[in-house]
Amino acid sequence: LSGFRSYSSLKLECDTRPVVITGKNGAGKTNILEAVSFLSPGRGLRRAPYDKVGLAGGSGAWTVFAKMQGALGDVKIGTGLQQTSFGVETTRKVHINGAQVKTSDELLGHSRILWLTPSMDGLLQVQPVTEEDFWTVLYLLLTLVAITTGV
């Protein structure tokens, strides 16, 4: 990450194992998730305007870059708002293996991210919810995802 939300820069190296991000409130955990969401098609996890995700007090330019094993093999994905001699662009640019693509939809061949959050359509907000209910529903949903996607 570069110039993204609360991060002037951040480099994470991950392998194929699941990643758990922990920290105090306001530490930037959701900012990392939002950055990852820009590696797939769409407007991002928070659906924030692109000119609002830059580092506070920064130029407004930001970058998210990843080298990963995608659905079509090894891929390098970069996206963000670029600084030019005229100022910061307002249109998000997406690059795949160094080449600019027309839309973020072209990421579909490389990166598909499924978000499951408690606030999604009240899916996990049935009252009263016990911790056991939460884990049962989560297990069933992940099983359904595995069956339908083959993951």
Salt bridges, closest charged atoms under 4 A:
GLU13 OE2 - LYS11 NZ 3.52
ASP15 OD2 - ARG17 NH2 2.68
GLU34 OE1 - ARG5 NE 2.73
GLU34 OE1 - ARG46 NH1 2.99
GLU89 OE1 - LYS93 NZ 3.55
